[in-house]
Amino acid sequence: MATTTARRESVFVRLGGNPLKNQVCIYWLEGRCNRNPCRYLHKESPPSKTQRQPQLAPPNAVHSKQPKSRTWRNPNFDGSRSNKAGVSNTGNSGKSDQRDQGMTTGKVGTDHVAQYLPKVVTVVRDEPEKSIVQKAQPKQCKYWVTGNCVHGEKCKDLHSWFCGSGFTMLAVLEGHKKAITGISLPSAGDKLYSSSKDGSVRAWDCNNGQLVGSVMIGGDVRCLVAEGPWLFAGSQNVVKAWNLQNQTEFSLSEAVGSVCSMIIDEDKLFAGMEDGTILVWKWNPATNIPEPAAMLKGHEGAVCSLVIGAGRLYSGSRDCTIKAWDLQNLQCLQTLCGHTRDVTSVICWDNYLLSASLDKALKVWAATESGAIEVIHETQEDHELVTLCGIHDAEGKPILLCSFSDSTVRLYDLPSFTERGRIFSKRPVEAIQIGDNGLFFTGDGTGEVSIWRMLGTP
């Protein structure tokens, strides 16, 4: 993997602490470890909560609305932990009220910019001798996936849908016929919503995982966001909206072409279009319906991803660039160049902007003293990146979820970018969403929605 890091690394270090030591075998805790010897600890009893490693610094509080506590609880683990990710994820995260925690704009303190002149260092994952990840990662048995492995327990490859520590699978929701494009958990109600390229939006009961409703929109539904009682789905030439409290719905027909991405901030709805424009609707308090407000032009390719942080809207495009827009006057402030192929995902985390691309590069951006945004860290991966999402583990340490074109989702500890786990899918995961109590959700190209949970320290 290739990583580029400037002397701003002193700031980047704030994103995490030391990796866990003396990890306890999660399979032993579940009473099903069959390895002897096992590389992980088989302790007599789980350590008490007072024995947890101290945090170097507490995580930032969440400013965006998180869904209420619900479901898919694994009875073997404590479910009282809520997610504290100070992160603004792309599209599916709905409202993004991240202005005081997002990427710093304008002049920042000297602790952010002192001695920011060093060269950038690149780490390449597909060159093991240069990689910061020393051990080879396990591979899933392709014959096991199709039910044809003849080696059984003696197989050298994994017979599992995930590997690593600190998380587990809880359930799989089946029903969509094509790739999942969006997952949302509106704060109003107890439903999980998913959108798909099969043209449908489905509602799932968060208490039992059962399908409770479905609506066909037609064409590819490319994105899904929620804010309060509202749910928005972007499709071909239209944005469909539902008020989940009073059961009303309407269509925003100003869209021409495919709606590729959406995000909500305060009283505005932004939609990234296939033609490179960003449509803006502003809420009319009298009618309680969004009305057309502006059209942002500048991109020369489809707007694949939108995120909001520190009073700015960031848009990632197939034209290989990221643009920063002022949320007040809706003017373009800066165009970020550096990727050589489609920018597929952008997220804001603390004072950083993270971007993923089909050029296999994962870049971390930060503001300089002048307010300009530059790359401070770069990781060259071994496969194309599809989407990003951020979460914290039970100890408040930041975890980056990265989906790849090889149908894996990798969990990276920050700031080291050390891989702590891997999720395997039948096809690439196009949608990731976080919930509360350490829950997160992945939607893959087969139409399955998988439910996962970060585990607390035993």
Buried (B, 14 or more C-beta within 10 A) or exposed (E): BBBBBBBBBEBBBBBBBEEBEEBBBBBBBEEEBEEEEEEBEBEEEEEEEEEBBEEEEEBBEBBBBBBBBBBBBBEEBBBEBBBBBBBBBBBBBBBBBBBEBBBBBEEBEEEBBEEBEEEBEBBBBEEEEBBBBEEEEBEBBEBBBEEEBEEEEEEEBBBBBBBBBBBBBBBEBEBBEBBBBBBBBBBBBBBBBBBBBBBBBBBBBBEEBEEEEEBEBEBBBBBBBBBBBBBBBBBBBBBBBBBBEEEEEEEBEBBBEBBBBBBBBEEBBBBBBBBBBBBBBBBEEEEEBBEEBBEBEBBEBBBBBBBBBBBBBBBBBBBBBBBBBEBEEBEBBBBBEBBEBBBBBBBBBBBBBBBBBBBBBBBBBBBBBEBEBBBBBBBBBEBBBBBBBBBBBBBBBBBBBBBBBBBBBBBBBBBBBBBBBBBBBEBBBBBBBBBBBBBBBBBBBBBBBBBBBBBBBB
